[in-house]
Structure formats: structure tokens, C-alpha cells
């Protein structure tokens, strides 16, 4: 299986610079359909983008465990009754 095109576009060069320089990433269920080892790799990549490059991530998920791993702050949305 090939690399996710978004992860590839954000891949850092050997000197640590990004191919693209996003300020915001909207990640809609980015790890919902991948195995545990790839999930951990994607989550760590997102954390690195936050920490080292100051990227803001809007992380949309139903999985609270991964949300807590990524979030500095969080907000929940519920269906209106």
C-alpha cells in the first residue's frame, strides 16, 4: 500500500522543512480504517506537526481515545433532539 497523499505532501525534508507549510489541517477520521501500528504512526506525525511546526489541527472523530491523544483542547458535538 502506498503512502497517504496528504501525509506525503506534509512529509518533512531531511533538513526538517515541510514540503507544504499549512497553518491548519482538518483531519476527518484520519485513523478510523487503519491498523494499530499505522494509527500510532499517523497520530505521532500529527503531534509532531503540532509541536514542531505550530500547525493547528481540527481532529474530527468518533474515537475519544485518539481524540485525547491529539487534543490540547476539545469540543463535543451532539445531535439536536
C-alpha distance (Angstrom), angle and dihedral (degrees) to the residues before:
residue distance angle dihedral
X1 . . .
X2 3.84 . .
X3 3.77 127.9 .
X4 3.77 118.2 -81.2
X5 3.84 104.4 -98.0
X6 3.80 92.5 -131.9
X7 3.80 92.7 51.5
X8 3.81 88.4 46.0
X9 3.80 92.2 52.5
X10 3.80 90.4 49.5
X11 3.80 93.8 44.6
X12 3.78 112.3 128.6
X13 3.80 120.2 -120.8
X14 3.80 118.9 -124.1
X15 3.81 89.5 -90.5
X16 3.84 90.6 55.2
X17 3.81 98.4 -106.7
X18 3.78 119.7 132.6
X19 3.79 123.1 -118.1
X20 3.82 86.2 -134.5
X21 3.78 125.2 24.4
X22 3.80 105.6 -142.3
X23 3.79 121.1 178.6
X24 3.81 92.3 -165.7
X25 3.80 134.2 30.1
X26 3.80 122.1 -170.2
X27 3.81 105.8 -154.1
X28 3.82 109.9 -170.3
X29 3.82 108.9 -169.6
X30 3.83 91.7 -33.4
X31 3.80 95.3 173.0
X32 3.79 103.4 29.7
X33 3.81 97.1 107.0
X34 3.82 103.0 34.7
X35 3.80 133.9 91.5
X36 3.80 122.6 -100.9
X37 3.82 97.8 -97.8
X38 3.79 93.7 50.0
X39 3.82 89.7 43.7
X40 3.80 90.4 56.6
X41 3.81 90.9 48.2
X42 3.81 93.3 50.7
X43 3.82 92.5 46.9
X44 3.81 91.3 49.5
X45 3.81 90.3 49.2
X46 3.80 90.2 52.4
X47 3.82 90.9 48.6
X48 3.81 90.4 49.8
X49 3.80 90.7 51.2
X50 3.81 89.0 52.2
X51 3.78 96.1 44.8
X52 3.80 103.4 38.2
X53 3.80 102.8 28.1
X54 3.81 103.2 30.0
X55 3.80 93.7 -123.0
X56 3.81 116.3 164.9
X57 3.80 112.7 -136.8
X58 3.79 125.9 -158.8
X59 3.79 100.3 -159.0
X60 3.81 114.0 -163.5
X61 3.80 115.4 -168.2
X62 3.78 148.1 133.5
X63 3.82 89.7 -142.2
X64 3.80 107.9 91.8
X65 3.80 92.5 -173.4
X66 3.80 93.2 63.7
X67 3.81 91.0 39.1
X68 3.80 90.6 57.9
X69 3.82 89.4 48.9
X70 3.82 91.7 56.4
X71 3.78 104.7 30.3
X72 3.75 127.9 96.2
X73 3.78 86.6 173.2
X74 3.78 127.9 9.1
X75 3.75 141.1 -163.6
X76 3.81 129.1 -167.1
X77 3.76 126.9 -145.2
X78 3.79 122.4 -156.1
X79 3.76 131.9 -173.7
X80 3.79 115.1 -98.2
X81 3.79 113.4 -110.9
